[in-house]
Amino acid sequence: MEDPQPAEVRGRRPHGLGHGRHRLRRPQAQAGHRRRLPVHELPEDDWDRQIAVSLKAAYLAAHVFCPLLAETRGSIVITSSVHARTGIPGCGPYAAAKGGLQSLAGQLAVEYAPDVRVNVVVPGPIMTAAWDGIGEQGRAATIAETPAGRFGRPDEVAAAVAFLASAEASFITGARDVLRPADLREAGIAMPDPAGAAEWRGYLVRLAGGLGVPLRFNAPAIGLRHLVEQFLAEKSAVGLGEMSIDPSGSGLRRIPIVEPTPLMPWSIVWHRRNPRPLLRTLLRQLRPVSLPSDPGVWVPEIDLTPLGSSG
């Protein structure tokens, strides 16, 4: 996309988008332009171009379309990027623009509620033509930093956009792509009582204490369906689950917790004389890992203590 031209769109009602069956309902704002240079080497016109294409274009779209969307109770979905919160050399204006899109989405969601819903998606690394010039080593390093252990697909992003634009998401506006501890300190965490699972209960108690958020235990959940029902019954508190859980079709929405991201270490113990062949197959699939020292993740202090240590 080249530079947006305000004179061509500002103050004009686009023909065919506000009448009868052609009324506008669900636009999706997605544009990007990037030239990778350190800020001190980046010409001012390149900075302006990247901000115009990635950020100003969304303003122009909202400027023209929000009045039309208010007539149809429509919604806007804006595409940001992980660059908004993860620094990568040479991406200053792109990161600034994508961060601006997240702030703009939150502002528009408040300004035009309840007539227009505004949400933002923040894709991670998605396998598109943008990766054509990146070698296998660079791709592998990127994949190693993703919880899913792979690149995302464009259709997966499209599915998230389609959901946020659909009637099924009619209560969602200003949606966050991540949660931070500060976001949880009012409503807190609500979980089924682990009952006899002392290790899981202990982890939850330590996590809530470490993040400084309230924790409430409900009745024990009898099976996955009951667990989902408990989560859906909560009005504002969040429930916790593993990233591997697929919430599709449940009515739940999965939002990562970051800064820090909680990790739960686990281990497997077996008898050396266990002859079962399936055990050997399982062990071949497991790789020993070291606990990260990254301040961006949270691990219970007890799991950082070597076995046999006192205190």
Solvent accessible surface area in square Angstrom, and as a share of the most:
residue,aa,sasa,rsa
1,M,130,0.58
2,E,124,0.55
3,D,50,0.26
4,P,19,0.12
5,Q,97,0.43
6,P,31,0.20
7,A,93,0.72
8,E,112,0.50
9,V,60,0.34
10,R,105,0.38
11,G,74,0.71
12,R,162,0.59
13,R,118,0.43
14,P,39,0.24
15,H,186,0.83
16,G,24,0.23
17,L,59,0.29
18,G,9,0.09
19,H,116,0.52
20,G,59,0.57
21,R,217,0.79
22,H,99,0.44
23,R,87,0.32
24,L,26,0.13
25,R,116,0.42
26,R,132,0.48
27,P,27,0.17
28,Q,73,0.32
29,A,21,0.16
30,Q,124,0.55
31,A,23,0.18
32,G,39,0.38
33,H,57,0.25
34,R,95,0.35
35,R,113,0.41
36,R,128,0.47
37,L,43,0.21
38,P,60,0.38
39,V,98,0.56
40,H,155,0.69
41,E,94,0.42
42,L,18,0.09
43,P,60,0.38
44,E,137,0.61
45,D,99,0.51
46,D,20,0.10
47,W,89,0.31
48,D,74,0.38
49,R,84,0.31
50,Q,1,0.00
51,I,38,0.19
52,A,18,0.14
53,V,0,0.00
54,S,4,0.03
55,L,44,0.22
56,K,80,0.34
57,A,15,0.12
58,A,9,0.07
59,Y,89,0.34
60,L,9,0.04
61,A,33,0.26
62,A,8,0.06
63,H,76,0.34
64,V,18,0.10
65,F,45,0.19
66,C,0,0.00
67,P,77,0.49
68,L,7,0.04
69,L,0,0.00
70,A,36,0.28
71,E,84,0.38
72,T,14,0.08
73,R,152,0.55
74,G,6,0.06
75,S,2,0.02
76,I,10,0.05
77,V,1,0.00
78,I,3,0.01
79,T,13,0.08
80,S,4,0.03
81,S,11,0.07
82,V,39,0.23
83,H,23,0.10
84,A,29,0.23
85,R,94,0.34
86,T,69,0.40
87,G,75,0.72
88,I,62,0.32
89,P,118,0.74
90,G,17,0.16
91,C,3,0.02
92,G,27,0.26
93,P,0,0.00
94,Y,29,0.11
95,A,26,0.20
96,A,49,0.38
97,A,0,0.00
98,K,8,0.03
99,G,22,0.21
100,G,21,0.20
101,L,5,0.03
102,Q,49,0.22
103,S,80,0.52
104,L,38,0.19
105,A,2,0.01
106,G,34,0.32
107,Q,102,0.45
108,L,13,0.06
109,A,6,0.04
110,V,119,0.69
111,E,102,0.46
112,Y,70,0.27
113,A,52,0.40
114,P,101,0.63
115,D,55,0.29
116,V,1,0.00
117,R,32,0.12
118,V,0,0.00
119,N,0,0.00
120,V,10,0.06
121,V,14,0.08
122,V,21,0.12
123,P,26,0.16
124,G,32,0.30
125,P,29,0.18
126,I,31,0.16
127,M,69,0.31
128,T,59,0.35
129,A,78,0.61
130,A,75,0.59
131,W,45,0.16
132,D,106,0.55
133,G,76,0.73
134,I,67,0.34
135,G,49,0.47
136,E,133,0.60
137,Q,161,0.71
138,G,32,0.30
139,R,52,0.19
140,A,60,0.47
141,A,58,0.45
142,T,35,0.20
143,I,49,0.25
144,A,86,0.67
145,E,148,0.66
146,T,25,0.15
147,P,111,0.70
148,A,76,0.59
149,G,46,0.44
150,R,105,0.38
151,F,22,0.09
152,G,16,0.16
153,R,116,0.42
154,P,73,0.46
155,D,80,0.41
156,E,59,0.26
157,V,29,0.17
158,A,58,0.45
159,A,62,0.48
160,A,44,0.34
161,V,21,0.12
162,A,61,0.48
163,F,76,0.32
164,L,6,0.03
165,A,14,0.11
166,S,32,0.21
167,A,80,0.62
168,E,145,0.65
169,A,1,0.00
170,S,79,0.51
171,F,199,0.83
172,I,40,0.20
173,T,57,0.33
174,G,30,0.29
175,A,12,0.10
176,R,131,0.48
177,D,26,0.13
178,V,6,0.03
179,L,20,0.10
180,R,80,0.29
181,P,10,0.07
182,A,70,0.54
183,D,51,0.26
184,L,3,0.02
185,R,125,0.46
186,E,166,0.75
187,A,41,0.31
188,G,1,0.01
189,I,3,0.02
190,A,1,0.01
191,M,7,0.03
192,P,13,0.08
193,D,38,0.20
194,P,20,0.13
195,A,67,0.52
196,G,75,0.72
197,A,48,0.38
198,A,77,0.59
199,E,129,0.58
200,W,77,0.27
201,R,82,0.30
202,G,18,0.17
203,Y,17,0.06
204,L,2,0.01
205,V,76,0.44
206,R,107,0.39
207,L,1,0.00
208,A,7,0.05
209,G,61,0.58
210,G,51,0.49
211,L,7,0.04
212,G,48,0.46
213,V,11,0.06
214,P,67,0.42
215,L,46,0.23
216,R,112,0.41
217,F,53,0.22
218,N,42,0.22
219,A,63,0.49
220,P,63,0.40
221,A,33,0.25
222,I,139,0.71
223,G,52,0.50
224,L,120,0.60
225,R,196,0.71
226,H,56,0.25
227,L,42,0.21
228,V,25,0.15
229,E,88,0.40
230,Q,22,0.10
231,F,33,0.14
232,L,90,0.45
233,A,71,0.55
234,E,38,0.17
235,K,197,0.83
236,S,80,0.52
237,A,14,0.11
238,V,36,0.21
239,G,31,0.30
240,L,25,0.12
241,G,57,0.55
242,E,124,0.56
243,M,93,0.41
244,S,94,0.61
245,I,79,0.40
246,D,105,0.55
247,P,28,0.17
248,S,90,0.58
249,G,92,0.88
250,S,32,0.21
251,G,66,0.63
252,L,53,0.26
253,R,90,0.33
254,R,113,0.41
255,I,46,0.23
256,P,51,0.32
257,I,21,0.10
258,V,23,0.13
259,E,102,0.46
260,P,25,0.16
261,T,51,0.29
262,P,29,0.18
263,L,65,0.32
264,M,79,0.35
265,P,35,0.22
266,W,182,0.64
267,S,97,0.62
268,I,57,0.29
269,V,138,0.80
270,W,116,0.41
271,H,104,0.46
272,R,225,0.82
273,R,195,0.71
274,N,46,0.24
275,P,109,0.69
276,R,164,0.60
277,P,103,0.65
278,L,144,0.72
279,L,27,0.14
280,R,146,0.53
281,T,58,0.34
282,L,79,0.40
283,L,47,0.23
284,R,169,0.62
285,Q,133,0.59
286,L,56,0.28
287,R,206,0.75
288,P,138,0.87
289,V,132,0.76
290,S,102,0.66
291,L,69,0.34
292,P,55,0.35
293,S,115,0.74
294,D,77,0.40
295,P,128,0.81
296,G,31,0.30
297,V,37,0.21
298,W,40,0.14
299,V,15,0.09
300,P,2,0.01
301,E,131,0.59
302,I,102,0.52
303,D,58,0.30
304,L,85,0.42
305,T,57,0.33
306,P,96,0.61
307,L,188,0.93
308,G,88,0.84
309,S,58,0.37
310,S,111,0.72
311,G,124,1.19
